[in-house]
Amino acid sequence: MAHLRPLADDEIPHPDIVERFRHYETTRGFVPNSIRTMARRPDIVRAFMALNQAVLYEGSVPTTLKMLVALATSLAAGCRYCQSHMANLSSIWQVPDDKIAAIWEIDGSEAFSAAEKAAITLALKAGMVPNAASAEDFDALRPHFDEAQVVEIVATIALFGYLNRWNDTMATALEPLPAQVAARTVGRVGWEPGKHG
């Protein structure tokens, strides 16, 4: 059970925030409970939504790869809420179900290019506590990504460091749609909603 309940639209006295929530409904089919909870502090939710937009949807690293990097970070951190959300967003961005599930066994998978493997491996290592990212992981990125793109990849990992801690600490209640997509895509490799169900 969530430690704080998400706010309904009529409990948020800031029209700009509620209007921005419509974007999430359009692109995802729902408004995440994480940001509905954050909305108790308007400046925090506004800053988060702006950072989320800049990190995931701007730049030159393919958005599909950033979705998989975020999923891998959340896998390493153990946040099942974020795992389900990123399985859902990866699916929305047309990543096949088998490829989403393959992150759980990336070392033996042929579903990923060398560039994707380098970025996802960094995410898996950086999402751990303690952080296991190494110089070798950055060496593996260099043939595929320029320095600005490396910043995008690390920004994605760092954004989900925030979200993983937020949602696991709050025990954010999982919405039906990402729960369904996660069950379909990664349920077969052991995903379950845990405390978010």
N, C-alpha and C positions, 0 to 999 in steps of 0.2 A: 504494500500500500504506500502511495506517495506521501512524503512528509509534508508537502504543501500542495494543495489542490490547484490545478490550473484555473486561471481567471476566464470567465466568459466575456464576450465582447462588451456587454453592457456594464461590466465592472471595471472597464479600462477607460478613464476619462480623457483619453488622448486620441483624437480622431486620426492623427497621422499614423499611429501604431496600428490601430484597427484597420485602417486602409491598407497598410503594408501586409497585414495578415491575409488580405484577399489574394495577394500574390502567391502566398504559400498554398492557398486553396486551389488556385488555378494550376500551379506547376506540380503540386504533389497530391492534390485531392483532399487535403486536410491541413489544419494549422497544428504544428507540433506543440505538444503539451509543455515541452521545455521552454519555449519562448512565451507561452501563456503564463507560465510560472514566473519567468524573468520580468514580465510586464509590471510587476509590483514596483520595480525600479525603472522608470521610463528611460533614463539615460543609459542604463546598462543594456536594455533590450534594443534600443536604437543603435548603440555602438556595436553590439553583437551582430545585428542584422546587416549593418554596413560592412563589417569585417567579413562575414560569411559570403556576401556578394562579391567583394573584392578578391577573396582567396579562391573560392570555388568556381566563379563564373567569369573571371577576367584573366587576361594573360594569354600565354601561348602554349602551355601544357594542355593537352586534350582534356576536356572536362570528364570524359569517361575514365581516364587514368586517375584524375584527382578523386573521383568517386571511389575507385578501387583502393587508392592510397588511404583514404579516410576509413574505408572498411577494414583494411589491414591494421591500421593504427588502433581502431576500436576492438579488433580481435585480440591484439596483443595486450591491450589495457583491460580487457574483460568486460567492457560495457555492452551488455546485450541490447539495451535501448538503441545505442548508436549503431550497433551491428545491424539491427533490423532496419533502421532508417537508411543506412548506406546500401544495404541490399536492395531496398526499395528504390532509392535514387539511381543506383547502378542499372536496375531494370528499366526505369523510366528512360535512361540514356542509352537504352538498347544493348546493354551488355547481356550476353546470353546467360541463362541460369547456370549452365555447367561451368562457365568461366567464373561466375560469382562464387560458386561452391568450391572451385579449385584453389582459391586463396588459402583455404585451410590446409592444403597440401601442395604449396607452390613449388617446392623443391623438385618434386617428381612430375610436375605438370608440363605439358607441351602447349597449353592454352595461351601462354603469354610470350610476347616478344622479349628479346634481351633487354630492351629499354624498360618495358613494363616490369620485368623481374627485378631489375636494379632498383626502381622506384618503390616497388611493393616490399622488397626485402628490407630496404632502409626503413620503411614505415613499420614493418613488423618489429625490427630491432629498436627503433626509436620509441615505439609505444610501450616498451617494457619498462618496468621499474626494478632495478636501476636501468637507465638507458644503455642499450648495447650497441648503438651506432658507432662505427669505426671509420678510420681513414680509408680502409679498403672499400667500405660501402660507398663513399664519395668517389673513389677511383672508378668504381663500377658505373656510376652515373655519368661521368665526364664524356665518354664517347657518344652519348645519346642526348645530352642536355647542356645548354649553355648556363652560365652562372645565374642569369635572371630566372631561368626555368628551375634551377636547383632551389632558388629562394621560394618559388611557387610550391614546389613539392614539400619543402620543410615547413612552409606556412600552413599547408594543408594538415600536416602531421601535428603542428602546434595548435591549430584551431581545434582539432579533435582531442588534443590533450585537455583543453578547456571543457569541451562538451562531454568527454568521457567522465571527467571528475564531477561536473555539474549533475549529469543525469544519474550516475551511480550513487552519488551522495544524496540527492533528492529522492531517489527511487522513483523517478518520473514514470507515470503510468503510460504504458505503451498503447498507441492508437491501433484500431483494428486493421487498417490497410497495411502498414509496415509489418505488423505481426503476421498477416497472411502471406505477404511476399517473402518474408524471412523463413516462414515454415516451408514454403514451396522451394526456395532456392538453397537455403543452407540448413534446413531442418534435418535433412538426410545425413549431414556431417556432424550432427550433435547440437545444433542451436536450439535453445529454448528460451522463453521470455524471462525466466528467473523472477527476481523481485519486481520486475516491471509488468508482470502479467496480472 
